[in-house]
Amino acid sequence: MENQFGRTSRCELVASSDGEKTILSDVAFTAPFKIMTPFYEKPDVMHVMLLSASAGIMEGDTQEFQIRTESGAHMRFSAQAYEKIHKMKEGFARRTAHILVKKNANLEYDAPPVIPFAQSAYTSSMEAELEDESSLFTYQEILSCGRTAYGECFQYRYYHNLVTVKRKGKRIYRDNCYFEPEKMDLEGLGMYEGFHHYGTLLFFNREMEKQELEEIRQILDDNPQIEGGVSRITDRDLAIRVLGNRAQELEEVFDTIKNRIEKTGVV
């Protein structure tokens, strides 16, 4: 298994507040990554978009992300395009991400929708450290069943994604998502159940009343094209899971939920 770039591909970002707005105080990256010049969809939120010169993730690729949000900073991190995991002969690709959200900081991590091609194999792990209860963190991910237009539904070898979140050094969330189509009935009960996309939206350090939870559930129920649910992880943390048939559909639902939570004043 050979890395096409000859070394680990890295992206390191530090977001800080200059007293008026959030800025990138430190940035470093290696091929194939680049960073678009940060822009501001809102005056107090810096949006950083990841660019890649590669056609997607290839066999042997090893990637590492380091993202830190300093006190007073508010950053949204996303990617330009969907994440394509290409066919692999016998090896796999790997990604790790380490995130630190300082006191009174806010990080919105919008992972791009992932499309695992037939015979691909991929493993990733993300660990987020929240300094205390004032460290706001939102995490979004969407996984498709594969390239349905090519008849590649659930034809990848495996997909493994481990997400761990800690607050003040104590683990508060751990999701060990492992899909191996040859050994699992991913279209059956308790899995995708006939849908093509699976999405997760997590909120940490947001206190919400029962009414807000019911409104989120209503947003899910009002969309007949999806199936989803919302549950508390702790009294400050929330998990939303959704099944659908298009990534854009799930992104729109997640945007609606995030906008609703923002109106409550907890984002």
N, C-alpha and C positions, 0 to 999 in steps of 0.2 A: 504494500500500500504506500503510494508516494504522494506527497503533498505537491500539488501543481505549482505552488508559489515557493517551494523550497524551505519554508519556515512557517511558523505560526502567524496567521493574519490577526492583527490587533487593532482595536479601536479604544482609545482612552479619552474620556471627557470629564471635565470639571466645570460645573455651573456655579456661579457666584452672583451675589447681588452687589451692585455698585452704589446702592442707596436709592436709586431711582428705578432701575430695571435689572432684569437678569441678563448676565453676559456669560460667554464662554471664557473662563479665565485660564484654561489649559486644554489643549487638544493635541492628540497624536494618533496617527494611523499608518498602517502599512497596506500593501496591495492585498486584495482588490478594493479596499475600502477608501471612500472619500466622504467628506461632510459638506453638505450644501450650506452656504452662508445662512446663519440663523435668521429667522424672520419672526414677526410678532403678530399672530392672529388676534391677540388681545394685548393691550399695553403692558400688562404685568406677567405675561407668559411667553417665554422664549421657546420656539419650536425648532428643534434640531432634526434634520432629515438625513438618514444614512443613504449613501450612494454606493453602488458596487460596479466595478468594471468587468465583473465576471458574469457569465450567463446563468449562474446559479451555483449551488453547492455540489462539488464533485467528490468522487472517491478520494480519500486521503486528506481532504481539507481539514485543517485544525484552526479554529477561530477562538479569540478571547476578547471579551468586552470588560472594560472597567469604567463604571459611571459613578460619579460622586456629585451630589447636590448639596451645596453649602447652605448654612443658615440664611434664611430670607430669600432664597432663590426658588423659582418655579419654572421647571423645564418640562416640555413634552418631547419625547424621543420617539421617532417613527422611521420607516423606511420608504424608499421611493416606489418599490414594486413588490409583488408577491415573491415569496421565497420558494424557489424551485430546487428540489433535491433530485439530482439526475440519477439515471441508471448506473449501477455499480456492479462490477464483475463479481467481487467476493469480499471487498473491504467495506469501510464505512467512513462517515464524516463525523466530526466532533466539534461542539461549541460549548464554551463556558462563559458565564457572565457573573460579575461581582458588582453589586450595587450598594451604595451607602447613601442614606438620606439623613442629613443632619437635623438638628432641632429647628422647628419653624420653617422647614423646607418642604417642597412639594415636587414629586416626580411622577409624571404620567408616562408609562412605558407601554407603547402600542406596538407589539410585535407584529410583523407583517403576516398575512395569511400564508400558510405553508402548503405546498403541493408536492407530495412525495411520489415520484415517478415509479414505475414498475421496477422491481429488483433493487430499489434503493435501501440504504440502511443508515440511520442517523441517531445520534445520541447527544443530548444537551443537558446542561445543568445550570440553574440560575439561583444564586443566593443573594437575598436582599437583607440588609441590616438597617433597621429603623432605630435612630438614636433614642427617641422617647415617644410619648403619646402625641407630640406636636409634629412628628414627621409623617407627612401625608404621602401615600404611595398608591398608585393605581396600575394594575397590570392587565393587559388584554392579549389574548392569543386565539387564533382560529386555525384549525387543522382540517384539511379536506381529505377525502378518501382516495384521491389521486386524480389523474387526468381522465375524467369520465368520457370526454369526447373521443378519446382513443381506446375506450374500453378497458381502462386500467384501474378500475375501482377496487381498492384493497389488494393491490398486487405488489406492494412494497414488501421488503423482507422484514423490517421492523422499524418502529419509531419509538424513541425513549426520551421523555422530557421530565426532568426532576426540578421542581420549584420549591425552594425553601425560603421562608420569611422569618426573621427574628426581630424582636423588639426588646431593647435594653439587654441584648445578649441572650434572651430566652426565646426558644423556638415557639412560634404561634401558628405556623401553617407549614404543611408539607404535602405536596401532591406528586406522587410517583406514577406518572402516566406512561404505561408501556403497552404498545399494540404490536402484536405479531400475527398477521392475518392467517398464516398457515395453521396456527394452533388455536386461534380464537374466532368465534363467530361474530365478527364485527358488525354484521348487518342485523344481528338478532336482538332479542329482548335484553334491555339493560345496556346496550351499546349504541350504535347509530340508528337502529330500528328503521331502516329504509331511507334515512336522510344521508346527505353527502358531506355535510360540514358540521364540525363540532366546535363551539366557541366557549371561552371562559373569560369572565370579567371579574376582577377582584378589587375590592376597596379596603384599605387599611387605615385605621385611625379616623374613621368617620362615625360619629354617633348619630343614629337615626331612630326616630320614633316609629311605632307600629304603623302609623298612617303612611309614612314614606315607603315602608316596605310593601304595603298594600298597593301603593301607586306603581311601584316597580313591577309587581306581579300583574297589575292591570295592563301595563305596557306590553308585557309578554303575551297575555291572554288576548289582547286586541289584534294581534297579528296571526291570522290563520295559517300562514306559511311556515311557522316555526313551532317548536315545542321547547319550553324552558321552565326554569324554576330559580328561586332565590332563597338563600338560607344564611343565617348568621354563623360566622366562625367563632367569634366572641362578641361581647356587647359593643365592640368598637370596629369590628371587621365583618365584611360581607362577601359572599361568593355567589356568582350568577352563572348558570350553565345553560347553553342554548344549542339546539339542533336545528339545522336548516339545510337548504339546497344550494345556496349561493353565498359566497363570502361577503359580497357587497350587502346582501340582505342582513347578515349578522352585524356587520359594521354599522349599518344604519340604526339597528335596534340598540346597539351599545352606545352610539352617539346620543340617541334619544334619552337613554337612561342616565348617561353622564350629564347631559344638559339639565335633566330633572333634578339630579342631586346638587348640581351647581346652584340652582335656584333656591335650594334650602339653606345655602350659606355654609355648607360643610366641606366644600371643595376649596 
